[in-house]
Amino acid sequence: MITWTDTAKEELENYFNRIRPGLEASGADASEVIEDIRRHIEQEAAAAHLTVLTSSDVNQLLAKIGAPQPEPPQTPTQPATSSASEDKPPPIAPGG
């Protein structure tokens, strides 16, 4: 049996909290994907014969299994505004 340190548990839960919105937005069943990742981490840790799983181990295993990366925070987009200069064609260079 593998013992998870408190920081390892926190690291994995924080990771899940970061990827959940992107999973839900994609239409995936976020809970199912998260449980699959959790199982995969446990399987990889067992295969590596780890007895204690640290936050560093969690990060290494997430990278190894190619787990989804959290979406970067979205910044509100500015509405497109047109100005009179956008309606004009570009100037023609002399001699052109």
Biopython code that builds the backbone (N, CA, C, O; Angstrom):
import numpy as np
from Bio.PDB.StructureBuilder import StructureBuilder

atoms = [
    (1, "MET", "N", (0.840, -1.182, 0.000)),
    (1, "MET", "CA", (0.000, 0.000, 0.000)),
    (1, "MET", "C", (0.885, 1.245, 0.000)),
    (1, "MET", "O", (1.935, 1.283, 0.641)),
    (2, "ILE", "N", (0.439, 2.251, -0.727)),
    (2, "ILE", "CA", (1.202, 3.490, -0.849)),
    (2, "ILE", "C", (0.646, 4.519, 0.122)),
    (2, "ILE", "O", (-0.565, 4.726, 0.202)),
    (3, "THR", "N", (1.539, 5.155, 0.853)),
    (3, "THR", "CA", (1.149, 6.227, 1.764)),
    (3, "THR", "C", (1.340, 7.560, 1.054)),
    (3, "THR", "O", (2.424, 7.863, 0.556)),
    (4, "TRP", "N", (0.279, 8.346, 1.016)),
    (4, "TRP", "CA", (0.339, 9.674, 0.407)),
    (4, "TRP", "C", (0.648, 10.697, 1.491)),
    (4, "TRP", "O", (0.002, 10.707, 2.539)),
    (5, "THR", "N", (1.638, 11.562, 1.245)),
    (5, "THR", "CA", (1.870, 12.658, 2.182)),
    (5, "THR", "C", (0.723, 13.656, 2.031)),
    (5, "THR", "O", (0.039, 13.681, 1.007)),
    (6, "ASP", "N", (0.525, 14.468, 3.053)),
    (6, "ASP", "CA", (-0.530, 15.484, 2.971)),
    (6, "ASP", "C", (-0.296, 16.427, 1.799)),
    (6, "ASP", "O", (-1.240, 16.820, 1.115)),
    (7, "THR", "N", (0.968, 16.791, 1.568)),
    (7, "THR", "CA", (1.254, 17.708, 0.458)),
    (7, "THR", "C", (0.999, 17.046, -0.893)),
    (7, "THR", "O", (0.609, 17.721, -1.846)),
    (8, "ALA", "N", (1.211, 15.742, -0.986)),
    (8, "ALA", "CA", (0.921, 15.024, -2.230)),
    (8, "ALA", "C", (-0.582, 15.028, -2.499)),
    (8, "ALA", "O", (-1.020, 15.247, -3.628)),
    (9, "LYS", "N", (-1.364, 14.784, -1.450)),
    (9, "LYS", "CA", (-2.825, 14.822, -1.602)),
    (9, "LYS", "C", (-3.280, 16.211, -2.034)),
    (9, "LYS", "O", (-4.111, 16.352, -2.931)),
    (10, "GLU", "N", (-2.725, 17.237, -1.384)),
    (10, "GLU", "CA", (-3.092, 18.616, -1.720)),
    (10, "GLU", "C", (-2.697, 18.953, -3.149)),
    (10, "GLU", "O", (-3.458, 19.594, -3.873)),
    (11, "GLU", "N", (-1.515, 18.525, -3.552)),
    (11, "GLU", "CA", (-1.024, 18.802, -4.911)),
    (11, "GLU", "C", (-1.963, 18.196, -5.946)),
    (11, "GLU", "O", (-2.313, 18.850, -6.929)),
    (12, "LEU", "N", (-2.370, 16.953, -5.729)),
    (12, "LEU", "CA", (-3.251, 16.292, -6.687)),
    (12, "LEU", "C", (-4.628, 16.946, -6.698)),
    (12, "LEU", "O", (-5.199, 17.152, -7.769)),
    (13, "GLU", "N", (-5.165, 17.272, -5.539)),
    (13, "GLU", "CA", (-6.474, 17.928, -5.488)),
    (13, "GLU", "C", (-6.429, 19.315, -6.133)),
    (13, "GLU", "O", (-7.363, 19.710, -6.830)),
    (14, "ASN", "N", (-5.337, 20.052, -5.896)),
    (14, "ASN", "CA", (-5.188, 21.362, -6.539)),
    (14, "ASN", "C", (-5.128, 21.210, -8.054)),
    (14, "ASN", "O", (-5.719, 22.000, -8.789)),
    (15, "TYR", "N", (-4.415, 20.197, -8.511)),
    (15, "TYR", "CA", (-4.335, 19.914, -9.944)),
    (15, "TYR", "C", (-5.733, 19.626, -10.498)),
    (15, "TYR", "O", (-6.118, 20.165, -11.535)),
    (16, "PHE", "N", (-6.484, 18.776, -9.803)),
    (16, "PHE", "CA", (-7.832, 18.450, -10.265)),
    (16, "PHE", "C", (-8.719, 19.689, -10.298)),
    (16, "PHE", "O", (-9.516, 19.859, -11.220)),
    (17, "ASN", "N", (-8.585, 20.550, -9.300)),
    (17, "ASN", "CA", (-9.375, 21.788, -9.279)),
    (17, "ASN", "C", (-9.018, 22.700, -10.446)),
    (17, "ASN", "O", (-9.873, 23.429, -10.950)),
    (18, "ARG", "N", (-7.753, 22.663, -10.881)),
    (18, "ARG", "CA", (-7.336, 23.500, -12.006)),
    (18, "ARG", "C", (-7.820, 22.947, -13.342)),
    (18, "ARG", "O", (-8.141, 23.724, -14.241)),
    (19, "ILE", "N", (-7.880, 21.609, -13.495)),
    (19, "ILE", "CA", (-8.281, 21.058, -14.796)),
    (19, "ILE", "C", (-9.786, 20.866, -14.936)),
    (19, "ILE", "O", (-10.292, 20.766, -16.053)),
    (20, "ARG", "N", (-10.509, 20.813, -13.814)),
    (20, "ARG", "CA", (-11.945, 20.542, -13.868)),
    (20, "ARG", "C", (-12.703, 21.500, -14.794)),
    (20, "ARG", "O", (-13.496, 21.028, -15.609)),
    (21, "PRO", "N", (-12.498, 22.833, -14.710)),
    (21, "PRO", "CA", (-13.263, 23.726, -15.591)),
    (21, "PRO", "C", (-13.040, 23.440, -17.077)),
    (21, "PRO", "O", (-13.984, 23.485, -17.866)),
    (22, "GLY", "N", (-11.807, 23.150, -17.458)),
    (22, "GLY", "CA", (-11.524, 22.842, -18.859)),
    (22, "GLY", "C", (-12.177, 21.542, -19.300)),
    (22, "GLY", "O", (-12.668, 21.436, -20.424)),
    (23, "LEU", "N", (-12.180, 20.551, -18.412)),
    (23, "LEU", "CA", (-12.829, 19.275, -18.730)),
    (23, "LEU", "C", (-14.326, 19.470, -18.911)),
    (23, "LEU", "O", (-14.920, 18.960, -19.862)),
    (24, "GLU", "N", (-14.930, 20.212, -17.989)),
    (24, "GLU", "CA", (-16.366, 20.452, -18.074)),
    (24, "GLU", "C", (-16.712, 21.251, -19.323)),
    (24, "GLU", "O", (-17.722, 20.982, -19.974)),
    (25, "ALA", "N", (-15.880, 22.231, -19.658)),
    (25, "ALA", "CA", (-16.135, 23.052, -20.845)),
    (25, "ALA", "C", (-16.033, 22.226, -22.124)),
    (25, "ALA", "O", (-16.688, 22.534, -23.120)),
    (26, "SER", "N", (-15.212, 21.177, -22.094)),
    (26, "SER", "CA", (-15.044, 20.341, -23.283)),
    (26, "SER", "C", (-16.177, 19.330, -23.444)),
    (26, "SER", "O", (-16.281, 18.662, -24.472)),
    (27, "GLY", "N", (-17.021, 19.224, -22.424)),
    (27, "GLY", "CA", (-18.124, 18.268, -22.479)),
    (27, "GLY", "C", (-17.768, 16.913, -21.890)),
    (27, "GLY", "O", (-18.604, 16.009, -21.864)),
    (28, "ALA", "N", (-16.536, 16.762, -21.418)),
    (28, "ALA", "CA", (-16.116, 15.495, -20.816)),
    (28, "ALA", "C", (-16.755, 15.343, -19.440)),
    (28, "ALA", "O", (-17.132, 16.326, -18.803)),
    (29, "ASP", "N", (-16.869, 14.103, -18.997)),
    (29, "ASP", "CA", (-17.330, 13.833, -17.639)),
    (29, "ASP", "C", (-16.132, 14.046, -16.721)),
    (29, "ASP", "O", (-15.309, 13.147, -16.545)),
    (30, "ALA", "N", (-16.037, 15.242, -16.138)),
    (30, "ALA", "CA", (-14.868, 15.636, -15.348)),
    (30, "ALA", "C", (-14.598, 14.654, -14.216)),
    (30, "ALA", "O", (-13.445, 14.301, -13.969)),
    (31, "SER", "N", (-15.634, 14.212, -13.530)),
    (31, "SER", "CA", (-15.436, 13.290, -12.401)),
    (31, "SER", "C", (-14.827, 11.973, -12.865)),
    (31, "SER", "O", (-13.963, 11.412, -12.191)),
    (32, "GLU", "N", (-15.276, 11.484, -14.011)),
    (32, "GLU", "CA", (-14.746, 10.227, -14.536)),
    (32, "GLU", "C", (-13.282, 10.384, -14.954)),
    (32, "GLU", "O", (-12.454, 9.521, -14.661)),
    (33, "VAL", "N", (-12.968, 11.480, -15.635)),
    (33, "VAL", "CA", (-11.587, 11.717, -16.060)),
    (33, "VAL", "C", (-10.676, 11.840, -14.843)),
    (33, "VAL", "O", (-9.582, 11.276, -14.820)),
    (34, "ILE", "N", (-11.126, 12.573, -13.839)),
    (34, "ILE", "CA", (-10.326, 12.764, -12.628)),
    (34, "ILE", "C", (-10.082, 11.435, -11.924)),
    (34, "ILE", "O", (-8.967, 11.173, -11.472)),
    (35, "GLU", "N", (-11.095, 10.602, -11.826)),
    (35, "GLU", "CA", (-10.906, 9.289, -11.191)),
    (35, "GLU", "C", (-9.971, 8.414, -12.011)),
    (35, "GLU", "O", (-9.179, 7.660, -11.445)),
    (36, "ASP", "N", (-10.050, 8.502, -13.346)),
    (36, "ASP", "CA", (-9.124, 7.750, -14.200)),
    (36, "ASP", "C", (-7.687, 8.192, -13.956)),
    (36, "ASP", "O", (-6.783, 7.362, -13.855)),
    (37, "ILE", "N", (-7.480, 9.510, -13.862)),
    (37, "ILE", "CA", (-6.132, 10.029, -13.612)),
    (37, "ILE", "C", (-5.645, 9.572, -12.245)),
    (37, "ILE", "O", (-4.491, 9.169, -12.096)),
    (38, "ARG", "N", (-6.525, 9.635, -11.243)),
    (38, "ARG", "CA", (-6.144, 9.209, -9.889)),
    (38, "ARG", "C", (-5.711, 7.732, -9.896)),
    (38, "ARG", "O", (-4.692, 7.378, -9.303)),
    (39, "ARG", "N", (-6.489, 6.883, -10.567)),
    (39, "ARG", "CA", (-6.142, 5.457, -10.650)),
    (39, "ARG", "C", (-4.805, 5.258, -11.371)),
    (39, "ARG", "O", (-3.972, 4.448, -10.964)),
    (40, "HIS", "N", (-4.629, 6.018, -12.445)),
    (40, "HIS", "CA", (-3.396, 5.885, -13.214)),
    (40, "HIS", "C", (-2.182, 6.299, -12.376)),
    (40, "HIS", "O", (-1.139, 5.648, -12.431)),
    (41, "ILE", "N", (-2.318, 7.372, -11.607)),
    (41, "ILE", "CA", (-1.231, 7.810, -10.716)),
    (41, "ILE", "C", (-0.906, 6.697, -9.717)),
    (41, "ILE", "O", (0.263, 6.386, -9.487)),
    (42, "GLU", "N", (-1.934, 6.105, -9.130)),
    (42, "GLU", "CA", (-1.715, 5.034, -8.150)),
    (42, "GLU", "C", (-1.044, 3.824, -8.793)),
    (42, "GLU", "O", (-0.167, 3.208, -8.189)),
    (43, "GLN", "N", (-1.453, 3.478, -10.022)),
    (43, "GLN", "CA", (-0.839, 2.351, -10.723)),
    (43, "GLN", "C", (0.630, 2.622, -11.038)),
    (43, "GLN", "O", (1.485, 1.753, -10.866)),
    (44, "GLU", "N", (0.908, 3.837, -11.500)),
    (44, "GLU", "CA", (2.297, 4.196, -11.817)),
    (44, "GLU", "C", (3.163, 4.212, -10.557)),
    (44, "GLU", "O", (4.315, 3.779, -10.588)),
    (45, "ALA", "N", (2.615, 4.707, -9.459)),
    (45, "ALA", "CA", (3.360, 4.736, -8.198)),
    (45, "ALA", "C", (3.662, 3.314, -7.734)),
    (45, "ALA", "O", (4.764, 3.033, -7.263)),
    (46, "ALA", "N", (2.691, 2.424, -7.867)),
    (46, "ALA", "CA", (2.899, 1.025, -7.480)),
    (46, "ALA", "C", (3.940, 0.373, -8.386)),
    (46, "ALA", "O", (4.794, -0.376, -7.911)),
    (47, "ALA", "N", (3.873, 0.654, -9.685)),
    (47, "ALA", "CA", (4.834, 0.078, -10.629)),
    (47, "ALA", "C", (6.253, 0.570, -10.340)),
    (47, "ALA", "O", (7.226, -0.139, -10.596)),
    (48, "ALA", "N", (6.362, 1.792, -9.804)),
    (48, "ALA", "CA", (7.671, 2.353, -9.451)),
    (48, "ALA", "C", (8.112, 1.912, -8.056)),
    (48, "ALA", "O", (9.166, 2.326, -7.575)),
    (49, "HIS", "N", (7.307, 1.075, -7.413)),
    (49, "HIS", "CA", (7.596, 0.557, -6.068)),
    (49, "HIS", "C", (7.749, 1.670, -5.036)),
    (49, "HIS", "O", (8.569, 1.574, -4.123)),
    (50, "LEU", "N", (6.955, 2.724, -5.189)),
    (50, "LEU", "CA", (6.976, 3.809, -4.207)),
    (50, "LEU", "C", (6.147, 3.391, -3.002)),
    (50, "LEU", "O", (5.051, 2.853, -3.156)),
    (51, "THR", "N", (6.662, 3.633, -1.817)),
    (51, "THR", "CA", (5.894, 3.337, -0.610)),
    (51, "THR", "C", (5.302, 4.608, -0.023)),
    (51, "THR", "O", (4.265, 4.578, 0.640)),
    (52, "VAL", "N", (5.979, 5.734, -0.278)),
    (52, "VAL", "CA", (5.485, 7.040, 0.158)),
    (52, "VAL", "C", (5.441, 7.932, -1.071)),
    (52, "VAL", "O", (6.435, 8.065, -1.785)),
    (53, "LEU", "N", (4.294, 8.541, -1.317)),
    (53, "LEU", "CA", (4.109, 9.407, -2.478)),
    (53, "LEU", "C", (4.154, 10.858, -2.025)),
    (53, "LEU", "O", (3.351, 11.283, -1.195)),
    (54, "THR", "N", (5.103, 11.620, -2.578)),
    (54, "THR", "CA", (5.262, 13.031, -2.223)),
    (54, "THR", "C", (4.666, 13.916, -3.315)),
    (54, "THR", "O", (4.273, 13.425, -4.374)),
    (55, "SER", "N", (4.601, 15.222, -3.053)),
    (55, "SER", "CA", (4.080, 16.146, -4.067)),
    (55, "SER", "C", (4.981, 16.145, -5.299)),
    (55, "SER", "O", (4.495, 16.286, -6.421)),
    (56, "SER", "N", (6.269, 15.989, -5.103)),
    (56, "SER", "CA", (7.198, 15.901, -6.231)),
    (56, "SER", "C", (6.898, 14.662, -7.076)),
    (56, "SER", "O", (6.914, 14.720, -8.306)),
    (57, "ASP", "N", (6.624, 13.541, -6.404)),
    (57, "ASP", "CA", (6.254, 12.315, -7.114)),
    (57, "ASP", "C", (4.983, 12.531, -7.923)),
    (57, "ASP", "O", (4.888, 12.084, -9.066)),
    (58, "VAL", "N", (4.008, 13.213, -7.334)),
    (58, "VAL", "CA", (2.740, 13.472, -8.022)),
    (58, "VAL", "C", (3.006, 14.247, -9.307)),
    (58, "VAL", "O", (2.489, 13.893, -10.366)),
    (59, "ASN", "N", (3.809, 15.303, -9.216)),
    (59, "ASN", "CA", (4.105, 16.110, -10.399)),
    (59, "ASN", "C", (4.843, 15.305, -11.460)),
    (59, "ASN", "O", (4.556, 15.432, -12.650)),
    (60, "GLN", "N", (5.792, 14.475, -11.033)),
    (60, "GLN", "CA", (6.530, 13.646, -11.985)),
    (60, "GLN", "C", (5.613, 12.629, -12.651)),
    (60, "GLN", "O", (5.720, 12.392, -13.854)),
    (61, "LEU", "N", (4.718, 12.030, -11.880)),
    (61, "LEU", "CA", (3.812, 11.033, -12.445)),
    (61, "LEU", "C", (2.786, 11.675, -13.374)),
    (61, "LEU", "O", (2.431, 11.090, -14.398)),
    (62, "LEU", "N", (2.307, 12.864, -13.034)),
    (62, "LEU", "CA", (1.388, 13.572, -13.932)),
    (62, "LEU", "C", (2.073, 13.858, -15.265)),
    (62, "LEU", "O", (1.466, 13.703, -16.325)),
    (63, "ALA", "N", (3.330, 14.274, -15.211)),
    (63, "ALA", "CA", (4.076, 14.543, -16.443)),
    (63, "ALA", "C", (4.294, 13.250, -17.227)),
    (63, "ALA", "O", (4.195, 13.239, -18.454)),
    (64, "LYS", "N", (4.588, 12.168, -16.519)),
    (64, "LYS", "CA", (4.859, 10.886, -17.175)),
    (64, "LYS", "C", (3.633, 10.350, -17.903)),
    (64, "LYS", "O", (3.741, 9.856, -19.025)),
    (65, "ILE", "N", (2.476, 10.446, -17.271)),
    (65, "ILE", "CA", (1.278, 9.877, -17.894)),
    (65, "ILE", "C", (0.666, 10.818, -18.924)),
    (65, "ILE", "O", (-0.276, 10.449, -19.626)),
    (66, "GLY", "N", (1.202, 12.033, -19.014)),
    (66, "GLY", "CA", (0.663, 12.973, -19.996)),
    (66, "GLY", "C", (-0.713, 13.469, -19.623)),
    (66, "GLY", "O", (-1.576, 13.635, -20.485)),
    (67, "ALA", "N", (-0.919, 13.703, -18.354)),
    (67, "ALA", "CA", (-2.216, 14.194, -17.876)),
    (67, "ALA", "C", (-2.515, 15.551, -18.496)),
    (67, "ALA", "O", (-1.593, 16.297, -18.827)),
    (68, "PRO", "N", (-3.797, 15.881, -18.657)),
    (68, "PRO", "CA", (-4.151, 17.170, -19.257)),
    (68, "PRO", "C", (-3.606, 18.336, -18.450)),
    (68, "PRO", "O", (-3.552, 18.295, -17.221)),
    (69, "GLN", "N", (-3.209, 19.364, -19.160)),
    (69, "GLN", "CA", (-2.705, 20.571, -18.509)),
    (69, "GLN", "C", (-3.864, 21.510, -18.234)),
    (69, "GLN", "O", (-4.798, 21.602, -19.031)),
    (70, "PRO", "N", (-3.808, 22.202, -17.119)),
    (70, "PRO", "CA", (-4.870, 23.168, -16.822)),
    (70, "PRO", "C", (-4.918, 24.257, -17.876)),
    (70, "PRO", "O", (-3.893, 24.659, -18.427)),
    (71, "GLU", "N", (-6.132, 24.730, -18.148)),
    (71, "GLU", "CA", (-6.311, 25.838, -19.077)),
    (71, "GLU", "C", (-5.776, 27.104, -18.440)),
    (71, "GLU", "O", (-5.979, 27.327, -17.246)),
    (72, "PRO", "N", (-5.087, 27.950, -19.221)),
    (72, "PRO", "CA", (-4.656, 29.228, -18.642)),
    (72, "PRO", "C", (-5.869, 30.083, -18.332)),
    (72, "PRO", "O", (-6.893, 29.970, -19.005)),
    (73, "PRO", "N", (-5.770, 30.931, -17.327)),
    (73, "PRO", "CA", (-6.918, 31.776, -16.994)),
    (73, "PRO", "C", (-7.280, 32.655, -18.177)),
    (73, "PRO", "O", (-6.411, 33.218, -18.843)),
    (74, "GLN", "N", (-8.558, 32.763, -18.425)),
    (74, "GLN", "CA", (-9.041, 33.567, -19.539)),
    (74, "GLN", "C", (-9.177, 35.009, -19.101)),
    (74, "GLN", "O", (-9.714, 35.300, -18.032)),
    (75, "THR", "N", (-8.689, 35.903, -19.933)),
    (75, "THR", "CA", (-8.881, 37.318, -19.649)),
    (75, "THR", "C", (-10.022, 37.803, -20.516)),
    (75, "THR", "O", (-10.162, 37.367, -21.658)),
    (76, "PRO", "N", (-10.836, 38.698, -19.991)),
    (76, "PRO", "CA", (-11.952, 39.185, -20.801)),
    (76, "PRO", "C", (-11.420, 39.849, -22.065)),
    (76, "PRO", "O", (-10.446, 40.601, -22.031)),
    (77, "THR", "N", (-12.075, 39.557, -23.165)),
    (77, "THR", "CA", (-11.639, 40.155, -24.420)),
    (77, "THR", "C", (-12.319, 41.495, -24.607)),
    (77, "THR", "O", (-13.472, 41.688, -24.220)),
    (78, "GLN", "N", (-11.598, 42.399, -25.198)),
    (78, "GLN", "CA", (-12.144, 43.721, -25.473)),
    (78, "GLN", "C", (-13.039, 43.609, -26.700)),
    (78, "GLN", "O", (-12.673, 42.936, -27.664)),
    (79, "PRO", "N", (-14.197, 44.250, -26.687)),
    (79, "PRO", "CA", (-15.030, 44.217, -27.889)),
    (79, "PRO", "C", (-14.318, 44.955, -29.015)),
    (79, "PRO", "O", (-13.648, 45.964, -28.794)),
    (80, "ALA", "N", (-14.478, 44.434, -30.215)),
    (80, "ALA", "CA", (-13.838, 45.067, -31.363)),
    (80, "ALA", "C", (-14.494, 46.413, -31.620)),
    (80, "ALA", "O", (-15.717, 46.523, -31.705)),
    (81, "THR", "N", (-13.678, 47.406, -31.736)),
    (81, "THR", "CA", (-14.194, 48.735, -32.053)),
    (81, "THR", "C", (-13.594, 49.153, -33.371)),
    (81, "THR", "O", (-12.422, 48.892, -33.643)),
    (82, "SER", "N", (-14.380, 49.789, -34.171)),
    (82, "SER", "CA", (-13.841, 50.264, -35.434)),
    (82, "SER", "C", (-13.629, 51.756, -35.326)),
    (82, "SER", "O", (-14.390, 52.476, -34.679)),
    (83, "SER", "N", (-12.592, 52.185, -35.967)),
    (83, "SER", "CA", (-12.332, 53.615, -36.009)),
    (83, "SER", "C", (-12.282, 54.028, -37.461)),
    (83, "SER", "O", (-12.189, 53.185, -38.354)),
    (84, "ALA", "N", (-12.342, 55.301, -37.694)),
    (84, "ALA", "CA", (-12.347, 55.798, -39.061)),
    (84, "ALA", "C", (-11.096, 55.360, -39.799)),
    (84, "ALA", "O", (-11.147, 55.117, -41.005)),
    (85, "SER", "N", (-9.968, 55.253, -39.097)),
    (85, "SER", "CA", (-8.724, 54.877, -39.771)),
    (85, "SER", "C", (-8.763, 53.431, -40.251)),
    (85, "SER", "O", (-8.077, 53.089, -41.214)),
    (86, "GLU", "N", (-9.556, 52.568, -39.598)),
    (86, "GLU", "CA", (-9.643, 51.179, -40.030)),
    (86, "GLU", "C", (-10.444, 51.049, -41.315)),
    (86, "GLU", "O", (-10.301, 50.055, -42.027)),
    (87, "ASP", "N", (-11.277, 52.022, -41.627)),
    (87, "ASP", "CA", (-12.110, 51.962, -42.815)),
    (87, "ASP", "C", (-11.374, 52.451, -44.055)),
    (87, "ASP", "O", (-11.850, 52.237, -45.169)),
    (88, "LYS", "N", (-10.228, 53.098, -43.892)),
    (88, "LYS", "CA", (-9.479, 53.650, -45.010)),
    (88, "LYS", "C", (-8.489, 52.613, -45.522)),
    (88, "LYS", "O", (-7.945, 51.832, -44.741)),
    (89, "PRO", "N", (-8.253, 52.603, -46.833)),
    (89, "PRO", "CA", (-7.209, 51.707, -47.345)),
    (89, "PRO", "C", (-5.844, 52.223, -46.922)),
    (89, "PRO", "O", (-5.696, 53.410, -46.632)),
    (90, "PRO", "N", (-4.844, 51.347, -46.881)),
    (90, "PRO", "CA", (-3.511, 51.804, -46.486)),
    (90, "PRO", "C", (-2.960, 52.782, -47.512)),
    (90, "PRO", "O", (-3.310, 52.710, -48.690)),
    (91, "PRO", "N", (-2.103, 53.692, -47.075)),
    (91, "PRO", "CA", (-1.550, 54.664, -48.034)),
    (91, "PRO", "C", (-0.654, 53.969, -49.052)),
    (91, "PRO", "O", (-0.028, 52.950, -48.760)),
    (92, "ILE", "N", (-0.609, 54.532, -50.232)),
    (92, "ILE", "CA", (0.239, 53.994, -51.293)),
    (92, "ILE", "C", (1.595, 54.670, -51.195)),
    (92, "ILE", "O", (1.695, 55.892, -51.088)),
    (93, "ALA", "N", (2.631, 53.853, -51.234)),
    (93, "ALA", "CA", (3.984, 54.388, -51.134)),
    (93, "ALA", "C", (4.321, 55.164, -52.396)),
    (93, "ALA", "O", (3.884, 54.797, -53.487)),
    (94, "PRO", "N", (5.094, 56.229, -52.256)),
    (94, "PRO", "CA", (5.489, 56.999, -53.447)),
    (94, "PRO", "C", (6.232, 56.109, -54.438)),
    (94, "PRO", "O", (7.066, 55.287, -54.057)),
    (95, "GLY", "N", (5.921, 56.288, -55.682)),
    (95, "GLY", "CA", (6.560, 55.508, -56.732)),
    (95, "GLY", "C", (5.966, 54.125, -56.869)),
    (95, "GLY", "O", (6.496, 53.301, -57.614)),
    (96, "GLY", "N", (4.884, 53.849, -56.173)),
    (96, "GLY", "CA", (4.335, 52.509, -56.197)),
    (96, "GLY", "C", (3.053, 52.462, -56.808)),
    (96, "GLY", "O", (2.454, 51.391, -56.905)),
]
sb = StructureBuilder()
sb.init_structure("model")
sb.init_model(0)
sb.init_chain("A")
sb.init_seg("    ")
for serial, (resi, resn, name, xyz) in enumerate(atoms, 1):
    if name == "N":
        sb.init_residue(resn, " ", resi, " ")
    sb.init_atom(name, np.array(xyz, "f"), 0.0, 1.0, " ", f" {name:<3s}", serial, name[0])
structure = sb.get_structure()
